[in-house]
Amino acid sequence: MIGKFLEDDRSSGFLQKINETNYKFNTRGLLFGILIYNLYLIVDSWFVPDLIGIDIFMRLVIVSPLLFLYLPARHFAMKARPDAIAHEVIHALGCMLVVASLMYIYANARTTAASEYYMGVATVVMYMNTVHRKPLLLAALGTAGCLAVFIIGMQYVTVTSEEAKLPAILCSIGISLVSLFAAYRIEGVERKDYLASLREKTLLARIQSANAELQQLSNTDQLTGIPNRRGFDAAVEETYRSSGRPRAVILLDVDYFKHYNDAMGHPAGDECLRLIGNALRTALRNDRESQDFVARYGGEEFAVLLEKCSQPDALAVSERLRRTVSDLAIAHPARPDERDIVTVSLGIAVSSHRNETIAQALGRADAALYEAKRQGRDRSVLAHEDAEWVVAQLHSGPEPVAETSADRARNKEAGR
């Protein structure tokens, strides 16, 4: 029955919560109960003075040390399983042991003053069900066990008349049932609080999950499936704020994409961008560490962020990306030059110090991209950190040419 009870995830969670919230209170409750149990020695010195020696030995030497076993039992039980109930089973057995000790003294009493001694049993049951909180099922089983010990022990009591024994038993059963009902009400309130808390946590988790999904959607380009400009800006801002190591930004643009769109149609243009975005992401994942990524920066332009990257590394990655797009061999019959496939031009800006802002790095990368366009496209151009532009020609083409401010202005006028 108990195993089936624990199979319910909500019951398991509830038991874990009860164990956690009642940890300190039940410790104090145990100490309080043991104290009250031993203070009854004062009562016994009046009711059963002839048994006080045995009484002291039983309470202080045998029962009390055994009751303290609850503390290490709880420690190891909860360490093995947060929703454990084994320690509460031990506590219920301890209460039965207390009842047995009381009934032993009661049965050996010879003075009529001890005729009402059975009321101590009711006190134990009340304590077990209301002061020291445990699951209702265990409380019911513990109560039944205590009453069974009490009823059996009553057979050996001589100071209480046979006529008074039945009312005493019925009175103890009534008190036990009342305490169980109180335990039921308390657990009902605790379960309602737990379920309300669980609903709040579940709702909060769903809201957080939905927010994370919305955040992911807002930072993802729906056409290509890679980060969009918003996602790229957020990642770059974090990288430039926290990193003291060299990092690089690469801007790349699809060459003559307007001609491709006009000739092949927008659906073909979208498919072209999807293929390029996926190829860039795959090439970057295979070539660099996982924290580096590519994003669609806008239209036919893509942006790449490289962390912990030197100039030679940035050039190597840029060329890797350029060749990856060329290897796709996407037909481009509308190109005005002699090429017949889709290619990309790339501008690279490497920042080796913390003073440069992301806007400055992107500006240098954008200027280097214009230089790549001016020099014939399908190439990578590196922008020096001191704003002197040097063209890195890693395949056939003219020698590097430094771009002047006038050149930049004319290029931006002419467009890409």
Summary of the structure (lengths in Angstrom):
residues: 416
radius of gyration: 40.8
end to end distance: 76.6
largest distance: 121.0
contacts: 1304
relative contact order: 0.07
helix: 67%
strand: 9%
